[in-house]
């Protein structure tokens, strides 16, 4: 057929998905009903992930009974809680994480200034005292982790000194 210049009919097996549509494009198209986070499209009132590629899937969800029911409940609550991806949640530093880090840094600084070896933090009575009387005191790690995570320069320098003394 090609030899005579006759072309075959176009293939009807092609997918009708929008290949270059992003979740953010769908958010601008549908408004406040949807939100995007981490490359995923979420229904704001239902907190479910939607397929952003197929517009018909989004329309079907928005017309469904469960969506209309959840949307009514969502509007009654007047609370806008948006579901987030795990990576976005882990990147967010909460007040507790910030306070925990502050307590650990203050503890290490106190030990260094008072010339108290970090190994003393591993003693059971010290652990009991910290967990009982210090807010977030039970979150203070063992001495090995304190050395590696909170004194990285000193720990590296100490290892270099040990290696040079062995030679």
Secondary structure as UniProt FT lines:
FT   HELIX           2..4
FT   TURN            19..20
FT   HELIX           23..30
FT   HELIX           31..33
FT   STRAND          34..37
FT   TURN            38..39
FT   STRAND          40..43
FT   TURN            44..46
FT   STRAND          49..50
FT   HELIX           55..63
FT   HELIX           65..77
FT   HELIX           86..91
FT   HELIX           95..113
FT   TURN            114..115
FT   HELIX           118..122
FT   HELIX           124..133
FT   TURN            135..136
FT   HELIX           137..139
FT   HELIX           143..145
FT   HELIX           146..150
FT   HELIX           152..166
//
